[in-house]
Amino acid sequence: MRKLTQALLIAGVIGVPAFAVSPAMAGDATAVSPITANVTLASEYVYRGISQTREKPALQGGFDYAHDNGLYVGLWGSNISWLEDLGVGASSSLELDIYGGYKGKVNDDFSYDVGYLRYQYPGSYPAGFVSPNTDELYVAGSYKMFTLKYSHSLSNLFGYDNSKGSGYIDASANFDLGSGFSLGLHAGHQKIKNYSNFSYTDYKIGVTKDFGGGLSVTGAYIDTNADDTLYTVKNTKIADSRFVLSVTKAF
């Protein structure tokens, strides 16, 4: 029962802050300086459609190094609550992502990105608790403003026992609206190997205002088709529709 209870919550735990800073975005190798940093304050941390902080605010930030040959590495972190919310003695309030990869261009319109991402949750766990630490490989292709990405787990996915080989595919598009505004659209599907009842699709639409100087504000509407009976923790539905506001400063 402990592993099953753990899986019920973890099924949706991975979710990026809605159109704020995420590992994939933080790894952008287009920055002028090879070393960049970012910090975000979000109304909550949502990853792949699921709240990681049970609708509480999140403070996030990261550092990146991008070489002009296309190689990049980075570190990104955020507060979380989902592990302690399980109520089984797990203690961790931090997600720390370590990633690296290579970005290249075929031409001015088409680019690609391949890399590795490690989700680390430092803390203490009771005996028999399946480690939430997760390793993924990802590959993405972009054509103009459209991107298609697939992430494949090399380990158990976020604590699901025997879930190695799970995958997440997402499609996104970003449009320049002028005057510093941009529109972001996203749809993704999380497949959890051997836990088909917990697989789901998530959707997101967001608008970002760039104020210059690395400062931006994003508002995003997020929803999923996940079963609320499987994604309710401490009387909170962590996979239902929500609006997330975030403020990001890049350096």
N, C-alpha and C positions, 0 to 999 in steps of 0.2 A: 504493500500500500504506500509505503514511503516513496518509492521510486515513481509510482503512478501519480501520486499527489504532486511530486516534484515536476513531473512531465506536464501536468495540466497547466501549470503556470508558465513553465519554460517554453511551452509551445509557441508563445508569442513574444517572448521577451526581447527578441532582438528587434529593435526598431530605431531607426535613426531619428535625431531631432528633426522635425519637419522642416525641410528646406533650410535648416541652419547648418552648422558644421557637422560633417560626418567623415568617417575614415575615407570614403571614396572621394569626397570633395576635398578633404584636407590634403589628399595626395596629388592634387593638381600640379602638374609640372610646368605650368605656363607662367609662373611668377617670375618677375625680373630678377629678384634676389634669389640665390640658391637656398637661403634659409628664411623661412617664414614662420609666423606664429599666429594663433587665433584664440579668441576667448568668446564664449557665448553664454548669455543668460536666457533660459527658455522657461516658459510657463510649465512645461513638463518635458520629460525625455520620452519620445516615441520612436520606436525602431521597428521597421517592417509592420507598421500599423498597430503595434501593441505598446501600451504605456509601461515604461521601465521604472517609473517613480510613483506609480499609483496616483496619478493626477497631481503630483506635487512638483514644485519648481526644480530646475536642474541648472547647475553651473558646470560648464564644459570648456575644454581648451586643448590645444595641441601644438606641436612643433613639427616642421617638415624640412627635409633637405631634398632638393631636386637638382640633379646634375643636368647640364645642357645636352648630354648624350641620351637623355630620356629616363635614366635610372632615378628612382626616388625611394626614400624611407621616411617613416613618420611615427609619431607617438600621439595618441589622443585619449583623453579620459573624461569621465562623467560620473557624478554621483548616481546611485541606483538604490532601489529599495526592494526589488522583487525577490531576492534571495531570502532576506529576513522576513518578508511577507509570507513566505511559505509556512512559517510557524513550526518548523521541525528542528530548530536549533542551529540552522545555518547562519553564519554571521559574515556579511560582506556588504559594504556600502559603496564600493568603487568598481567601475569597469575601466580597464586599461587596455587599449588596443595598440598593438604593434604591427606595423605593416611595411611592405616594400614591394616594388615592382618596376615595370618598364612601360613607358608610354612612347608610342611612335606614330608617324603619319605616313599614309600611303600617298596622299596628295592634300591639297588645301581643304578638301571637303571631308575626307575620310581619315579617321584616326582610330587607334586601338590602345588597350590598356590590359596588361596581364600582371597578376601579383598574388601575394600571400598575405593573409590577415589572421592574426592571433588575438582572440578575445580572452583576456585574463581577468579573473575575479579574485583578488587576494582576500583572504579571510580564513575563518575556521569552519569546519564542517563535521557533522556527526558521523559516526561509523555507518558505512553502508550507503552514504550519500554519493550519488554519481557526480563526478566533477563537472561543473558547468563550463570550465575552460574549453574553448573551441578553436579549431584550426580550419580555415577555409582557403581554397584557391579560387581566384576569380578571373574572368576574362570578359572584356567589354569592347564593343565596337560602336563608333559614333559616326553618323553621317549628318553633317551640318548641325542642326539643333536637336537631332534625335539620337538616343543612345539605347542600346540593348546590352544587358549584362547578365551573366550567370555566375553564381557562387556555389561551390561544391564543398561539402564538409569532409575533411580528412579524418575527423574524430567524431565521437558522439556529439550531437548538436545540442549545446546549451543544457546538458544534463539528462537528455533522453537516453535511457539505456538502449544499447544496440541500435543506434540511429546513424551510425557512420554511413556516408554516402547520400545524406539528405541534400536537397538543392533548393536554391532560391533564384528565380528568374524575374527580372524587372525591366520594364520599358519606360523611358522618360523622355520628355521634350521640354525645351526651354525657349521662350520667345521674348525678344526685346520689344517692350511696349513703348519705348521712348521716355524721355524726361527722367531717366534713372529707374524706371519701373520695368520689371520682368515677370513673366508668367511661367510657372513650373507645373508640369503635369506628370503624374507617375501612376503606374499600375504594376503590381508584383504578385507573385504566387509563391508561397512557402510550402514545399513538400517535405514532410518529416517521415523519413523511412521507418516503416513498421508502426507508424502512428497516423494512419490515414484520416482518422476522425478529427485529428487536430490540425490537419493541413487547411490552409485558407488563402484567400486572395485579399490584398489590400489596395486602397486607392488614395490618391492625394492630389490636391490642387492648391497651389500657393502663389502668393504675390509678394515680391521682394522690392523694396525701395532702397536704392543705393544713394547714400548721402555724400559719398566721396570721402577720401581720407581713410578708407578701409572700414567705414561704419555702414552697416545695413540693418534693416528691420524687415522681418518676414512674418506674414500671417498665413496659416495653412489650415485647410479643412481636410481631415483624415477620416477614413472609414474602412471597415473590413466586413467580410461575410462570415467571420469566425462565429462559432456557436457560443453565445453568451453564457450558456450553462457550463461550458468548459473553461471559460475565460473570465470568471468572477472570483475576485480575491478580497477577502475581508469586506464583503458586500459591495465591492467596487467592480464595475464592468470595465476591464482593462483593454477590451478590443472593440468597443462601440465607437460611434462617430464622435469626433471632438474637434475643437479649434485650438491650435497651438500658436502662440506668439513668441518670437525670439528676436533678440538683439545681438548682433555679432560685430566684433571689432577685429580686423585683420592687421597684422603688423609686418 
